[in-house]
């Protein structure tokens, strides 16, 4: 056999071996994915955006399909208060707020869209969801009128108020009108309403600004609200972390706030989990201790956006590394109990306009 033929045969054998190796690697990856297919622990996903930034969705029956695959018992759903503008010089419509430099604006129809879709579900499907109100401009003092109208026209649908988008990395600069912030007087009527009906409120307000992460620049805004509304159950989204936004000694700061403000809740979704909590084994162990101590004040969720419903099993799977280190009681609180405590009974309270009752001075025995 001449040298050229031998080289050709050797190359062919090598190609076939490479194919076989790639096939074996592919099979291994598939097996790994199958092992990760479901999060290990059943949970209530307390933060699912069923609409994207151009107000599109795959609707709720498709979400149920992926919830069943991801070991998700129920989901807290809401939409997107902002809509991304498609300017004429862009060839393709943006889907996410960071897709281009175009502005976002408050889109008033978003709550009606999902309320109507929720009403199309049968009763057993409705039991899987807690829909929340999210559309309003948080810098408008009249925003409370929209919330009251939603409870008036859809009293059997909405549970509470979520997610108020305030300081939010680049989205802050892309939102029309005055940049939204927490310590403005337009927030007060909303929190007063929430306090009257004992409705928890989720607030997204970054602890600092992008590229100013050597100190918690906006912590004073958060604490001002916590002091003004000590009876309101306030949940701070993502522990106030966002892209390029965090601060030193994060776990210590969160612990101090949880100790000082008994109505404060936090969640571990999105950037805070990868960039702060599970950054390495040392940080993970510290947050395990914090989670154990305050297990009745912590929530977890996917923070998934429409078009990504199929990724929900993978996103929620990341919490396994935290949850498996917790005691069974703490894990049950974080995965199920806290969400049930905050959501399940809220509809009837607002539907029947049952305001919170406080004892009168005459009833207090000193």
PyMOL commands that set and color helices and strands:
alter all, ss='L'
color gray80, all
select helices_A, chain A and resi 3-35+60-69+110-119+123-126+143-153+169-174+186-196+219-228+237-240+250-260+271-277+281-293+295-297+309-317+320-323+328-343+346-351+361-363
alter helices_A, ss='H'
color red, helices_A
select strands_A, chain A and resi 43-49+72-78+82-84+104-106+129-133+158-165+201-204+234-236+264-267+298-299
alter strands_A, ss='S'
color yellow, strands_A
deselect
rebuild
show_as cartoon
